[in-house]
Amino acid sequence: LRRFDYQTGKSEQLVDAKDDEPNANFVTCNPVYDAKKNLLYIATTEKFMEGVVSTDHILVYDCQVYPPVLKQKISGKTSYVVGIYPMSIFY
């Protein structure tokens, strides 16, 4: 995930899901940011093929620090993640 600075015209890397979950081969929906909790959610999966059940991962990053750090990794609790709200059911 990268952040673009419109004033400088440059982008910088914020997090690398592949570093935090080596089997995060595909992002399955848009990253979601919870401004009240300062948490960033990235839903990933190992395989992305119709009819194939794959282990999904939701990576939760704490954005109160810079760069964001992985706070929690939720694996094997979801299938075909699309629209990952509400997250409160996981923790």
C-alpha positions as CSV (number, residue, x, y, z in Angstrom):
1,L,0.0,0.0,0.0
2,R,1.4,3.4,-1.0
3,R,0.5,6.9,-0.1
4,F,0.6,9.7,-2.7
5,D,1.5,13.3,-1.6
6,Y,-0.2,15.7,-4.0
7,Q,2.1,18.6,-2.9
8,T,5.4,16.9,-3.7
9,G,4.1,14.6,-6.5
10,K,5.8,11.6,-4.8
11,S,4.5,8.4,-3.4
12,E,5.8,6.4,-0.5
13,Q,5.3,2.9,0.7
14,L,3.2,2.6,3.9
15,V,2.8,-1.2,4.4
16,D,3.7,-4.4,2.5
17,A,1.1,-7.0,3.1
18,K,3.4,-9.6,1.6
19,D,6.0,-8.9,4.4
20,D,3.4,-9.4,7.1
21,E,1.6,-12.4,5.5
22,P,3.7,-14.3,2.9
23,N,0.6,-16.0,1.5
24,A,-1.1,-12.7,0.8
25,N,-1.1,-13.1,-2.9
26,F,-4.2,-11.0,-3.8
27,V,-6.1,-8.1,-2.2
28,T,-9.7,-9.0,-2.2
29,C,-11.3,-5.6,-1.6
30,N,-10.3,-2.0,-1.1
31,P,-8.4,-1.3,2.1
32,V,-10.6,0.2,4.8
33,Y,-9.6,2.9,7.3
34,D,-11.4,3.3,10.6
35,A,-10.7,7.0,11.5
36,K,-12.2,6.5,15.0
37,K,-9.8,3.7,15.9
38,N,-6.9,4.7,13.6
39,L,-6.9,1.2,12.1
40,L,-6.3,0.1,8.5
41,Y,-7.8,-3.2,7.3
42,I,-6.4,-5.0,4.3
43,A,-8.2,-8.2,3.2
44,T,-6.1,-10.7,1.2
45,T,-6.3,-14.2,-0.1
46,E,-3.9,-16.9,-1.2
47,K,-5.8,-17.8,-4.4
48,F,-8.3,-15.8,-6.3
49,M,-10.2,-18.1,-8.5
50,E,-13.9,-18.7,-8.8
51,G,-14.9,-22.0,-7.2
52,V,-11.7,-22.3,-5.2
53,V,-11.9,-21.9,-1.5
54,S,-8.8,-20.3,-0.2
55,T,-7.4,-19.1,3.1
56,D,-8.2,-15.5,3.5
57,H,-6.3,-13.1,5.8
58,I,-7.3,-9.7,7.2
59,L,-4.3,-7.6,8.2
60,V,-5.1,-4.9,10.8
61,Y,-2.6,-2.0,11.0
62,D,-2.2,0.5,13.7
63,C,-2.0,3.9,12.1
64,Q,-1.4,5.9,15.3
65,V,2.4,5.4,14.6
66,Y,4.4,6.0,11.5
67,P,4.9,3.8,9.6
68,P,1.8,1.8,10.4
69,V,2.5,-1.5,12.2
70,L,0.7,-4.8,12.1
71,K,-1.6,-5.0,15.1
72,Q,-3.4,-8.2,14.3
73,K,-3.6,-10.9,11.6
74,I,-6.9,-12.7,11.2
75,S,-6.6,-15.9,9.1
76,G,-9.1,-18.5,8.1
77,K,-12.2,-16.7,9.4
78,T,-13.6,-15.4,6.2
79,S,-14.2,-16.6,2.6
80,Y,-14.3,-14.3,-0.4
81,V,-13.9,-11.1,1.6
82,V,-15.7,-8.2,0.0
83,G,-16.7,-5.3,2.2
84,I,-15.0,-6.3,5.5
85,Y,-17.0,-4.1,7.8
86,P,-17.9,-4.5,10.7
87,M,-14.7,-5.8,12.1
88,S,-15.9,-5.9,15.8
89,I,-17.0,-9.5,15.3
90,F,-13.4,-10.6,15.1
91,Y,-12.0,-8.9,18.3
